[in-house]
Amino acid sequence: VQLVESGGGLVQPGGSLRLSCAASGFTFRIYSMRWYRQAPGKERELVAGITSGGGSTNYADSVKGRFIISRDNFANMVYLKMNALKPEDTAVYYCCAIERGYWGQGTQVTVSS
């Protein structure tokens, strides 16, 4: 089983990034997926979730209206499009298949001028 995140980096406030998570080794299409993040000195928090078929999504209040979660069940991928980024979005971002307890290694997102 692997979940491999990519797409993180350094971006200026107001900028955008798209995170990707490639899944393998399990039946991706039948599980809901989530993105979490953890900032230095803070607990890991849920950012966004998407159901197995992609028909329903949910977001943390802090990112609602700025972030969009999506998935491609043919490609076994889940994405997080992040717009209007703020310095407080700086964190390591993780994708996970929460029902199976599978987590990726994370990708660093830094929002700074």
N, C-alpha and C positions, 0 to 999 in steps of 0.2 A: 504494500500500500504506500502510495506517495501522494502528497499534496505539495506542489512547488509553486511558490509565489514569485512574481516578477513585476517589474514596472515601477518600483519605488525609486526615490532619488531626491534631489534638492530642487525646490521650486520656490519662486517668489510668492508672497501673499497675493491672493487674487488669481493665481494660476491654476492649472488643471493637471491631473495625472490620471492614468488609467492603470489600475492594478489588474493582473491576471493571475489565475490559479489553475494549474494543470493537475488534473486528478488521474490516478491510475491504480489498478490493483483491486478495485471494488466496483460494484454496480452503481456508478455515479448517478444515473438518471432516476433512481428511486429514493434518493435521500435529499432532504433539505440541506442547504448550505448556508454558512454564515461567514461574515467578516468580523473579526474582533481587532482591537488595537490596544497597545499598552505603551503609555508614555513613561519616561523615567520617574521613578518614585511613586507611581500610581498603579492602581489595580487594573487588570485587563478588563476592558469594557466591550460590550456588544455594539457594533456599528450598524450592521445591516444583515438581514436574512432573506432567503428566498426559498419558496417551496420547491418540491421535486420537479414539478412541471413548469415552474416559473410563473405560475398564474397569480401568486400572491407574494408581496414583499413587505418588509417592515424596516423601520429605521429608528436609530436613536434620535431624540429631539435635537441634539446638537448638530446633526448632519442633514436633517430633513430639509428637502428642497435644494440641497447642494450635491448630494451623493446619489448615485444610481447603481443598484446591484442588478446584474443580469447573468444569464447562464446560457450555454450552448450544450445541450445534452448529446449532440452528435459528436462534438469535439471533446467532450468531458472537460469543459472549461467553465469557470465562474469568474466574473469580472466585477470590479468596483470602479466606476467612473467618479472622480472627485473633482468638483468644480468650486470656484470661489474659495480656494484653500486659505486657511488662517493659520497663524503660528501655533495655535492650540491644537491643530490637527497633527502636529508633529508626534510621531509614535512609530513603533514597529507594528505592522499590520499583518494579521494572520488569517488565513482561510481555514475553515474546519467543517467537517461532516460531524456535527455534534451528536447525532444519534448513534454513531459508531465510535465516537471519541478519537477521530483522526484529526490531526493538526499538522499544518505546514510549519516550516522553520521561520517564516516571517520575512517581510521586506521592509526596509527602513524608509520612512517618508519624513523629510525635513522641510518645513515651510519657514523660510527666512529670507530677509532681504540682505 
